Amino acid sequence: MGAVQDFISLARKASSSTIGRQQIIEKYKGFLAIASGDQYANSSSLSWAESNLENHAEKAASDAPGFIAAFCDACEALENWGVAVPGHQYVNNILEKHSVPFRVIDSQLAATDEHISPPDPVIETAESTVSRALADAKALVGYSDASSAIDRAHTALHGYLIKLCGNASIPVEDDA
């Protein structure tokens, strides 16, 4: 799998208990559309959003620094919305894996010729997302039906488990 596909896979793992998957993918798509020089347009479904994301990402990848910056900017924007997103260490892991001569150091993109091992990923964001989702689920039980609460908890725990598998280098199907 190439670097672009690894970044797309990483984008698909971003999770939120309050924001839908399509909205998350649309945010990545918007930033990568700008980086690719394409016009951004909202997709009619999640599958179209993912397909368009791949197209914009492939085109934006011709300018590696622009692609990396756009991906990181999308992560930052989503994080401001409370979405659990990959940290810079995940970005650096992909860059190192594919011998891309850039790293994100102190939130800045830097060109590098030397081998830099990124720090080990931490899962604090995933754990806080699960805690938040469980609190949301508890609140939903009091104000809504139990199925909404279960769905909220399931979504958060699913995202958390996907992150744990990624940290342990356990392969996970994209539709898992």
For each residue, the residues with C-beta under 8 A, 3 or more apart:
1: 5 6 9
2: 5 6 98
3: 6 7 61 94 95 97 98 100
4: 7 8 57 58 61 67
5: 1 2 8 9
6: 1 2 3 9 10 94 97 98
7: 3 4 10 11 57 67 71 91 94
8: 4 5 11 12 53 54 57
9: 1 5 6 12 13 174
10: 6 7 13 14 86 90 91 94
11: 7 8 14 24 25 28 53 71 74
12: 8 9 25 50 174
13: 9 10 86 159 162 163 166
14: 10 11 24 28 75 78 83 84 85 86 159
15: 24 83 84 129 155 156 158 159 160 162
16: 19 20 24 78 81 82 83 84 129
17: 129 132 133 136 152 155 156
18: 82 136
19: 16 23 24 78 81 82 83
20: 16 23 24
21: 24 25 46
22: 25 26 43 45 46 49
23: 19 20 26 27
24: 11 14 15 16 19 20 21 27 28 78 83
25: 11 12 21 22 28 29 46 49 50 53
26: 22 23 29 30 42 43 49
27: 23 24 30 31 74 77 78
28: 11 14 24 25 31 32 53 71 74 78
29: 25 26 32 33 40 43 49 52 53 56
30: 26 27 33 34 40 74
31: 27 28 34 35 70 71 73 74 77
32: 28 29 35 36 53 56 57 60 67 70 71 74
33: 29 30 36 38 39 40 52 56 60
34: 30 31 37 38 40 70
35: 31 32 56 60 63 66 67 69 70
36: 32 33 56 57 59 60
37: 34 59
38: 33 34 56 59
39: 33
40: 29 30 33 34
41: 52
42: 26
43: 22 26 29 46 48 49 51 52
44: 48
45: 22 48 49
46: 21 22 25 43 49 50
47: 50 51
48: 43 44 45 51 52
49: 22 25 26 29 43 45 46 52 53
50: 12 25 46 47 53 54
51: 43 47 48 54 55
52: 29 33 41 43 48 49 55 56
53: 8 11 25 28 29 32 49 50 56 57
54: 8 50 51 57 58
55: 51 52 58 59
56: 29 32 33 35 36 38 52 53 59 60
57: 4 7 8 32 36 53 54 60 61 67
58: 4 54 55 61
59: 36 37 38 55 56 62
60: 32 33 35 36 56 57 63 66 67 70
61: 3 4 57 58 64 67
62: 59
63: 35 60 66 67
64: 61 67 68 100 102
65: 68 69 102 109 111
66: 35 60 63 69 70
67: 4 7 32 35 57 60 61 63 64 70 71
68: 64 65 71 72 91 95 100 102 104 109
69: 35 65 66 72 73 109
70: 31 32 34 35 60 66 67 73 74
71: 7 11 28 31 32 67 68 74 75 91
72: 68 69 75 76 88 91 104 107 109
73: 31 69 70 76 77
74: 11 27 28 30 31 32 70 71 77 78
75: 14 71 72 78 79 85 86 91
76: 72 73 79 80 85
77: 27 31 73 74 80 81
78: 14 16 19 24 27 28 74 75 81 83 85
79: 75 76 82 83 85
80: 76 77
81: 16 19 77 78
82: 16 18 19 79 132
83: 14 15 16 19 24 78 79
84: 14 15 16 125 126 128 129 159 163
85: 14 75 76 78 79 125
86: 10 13 14 75 90 91
87: 90 91 121 122 125
88: 72 91 92 104 107 118
89: 92 93 118 119 120 121 122
90: 10 86 87 93 94 121 166
91: 7 10 68 71 72 75 86 87 88 94 95 104
92: 88 89 95 96 103 104 116 118
93: 89 90 96 97 118 121
94: 3 6 7 10 90 91 97 98 100
95: 3 68 91 92 98 100 102 103
96: 92 93 99 100 103 115 116 117 118
97: 3 6 93 94
98: 2 3 6 94 95
99: 96
100: 3 64 68 94 95 96
101: 111 112 113
102: 64 65 68 95 109 110 111 112
103: 92 95 96 109 110 112 116 118
104: 68 72 88 91 92 107 108 109 110
105: 108 110 116
106:
107: 72 88 104
108: 104 105
109: 65 68 69 72 102 103 104
110: 102 103 104 105
111: 65 101 102
112: 101 102 103 116
113: 101
114:
115: 96
116: 92 96 103 105 112
117: 96
118: 88 89 92 93 96 103
119: 89
120: 89
121: 87 89 90 93 166 167
122: 87 89 125
123: 126 127 160 163 164 167
124: 127 128
125: 84 85 87 122 128 129
126: 84 123 129 130 159 160 163 164
127: 123 124 130 131 160
128: 84 124 125 131 132
129: 15 16 17 84 125 126 132 133 156 159 160
130: 126 127 133 134 156 157 160
131: 127 128 134 135
132: 17 82 128 129 135 136 156
133: 17 129 130 136 137 152 153 155 156 157
134: 130 131 137 138 153 156
135: 131 132 138 139
136: 17 18 132 133 139 140 149 152
137: 133 134 140 141 149 150 152 153
138: 134 135 141 142 149
139: 135 136 142 143
140: 136 137 143 144 148 149 152
141: 137 138 144 146 149
142: 138 139
143: 139 140
144: 140 141 148 149
145: 148 149
146: 141 149 150
147: 150 151
148: 140 144 145 151 152
149: 136 137 138 140 141 144 145 146 152 153
150: 137 146 147 153 154
151: 147 148 154 155
152: 17 133 136 137 140 148 149 155 156
153: 133 134 137 149 150 156 157
154: 150 151 157 158
155: 15 17 133 151 152 158 159
156: 15 17 129 130 132 133 134 152 153 159 160
157: 130 133 153 154 160 161
158: 15 154 155 161 162
159: 13 14 15 84 126 129 155 156 162 163
160: 15 123 126 127 129 130 156 157 163 164
161: 157 158 164 165
162: 13 15 158 159 165 166 172 176
163: 13 84 123 126 159 160 166 167
164: 123 126 160 161 167 168
165: 161 162 168 170 171 172
166: 13 90 121 162 163 169 170 172
167: 121 123 163 164
168: 164 165
169: 166
170: 165 166
171: 165
172: 162 165 166 176
173: 176
174: 9 12
175:
176: 162 172 173
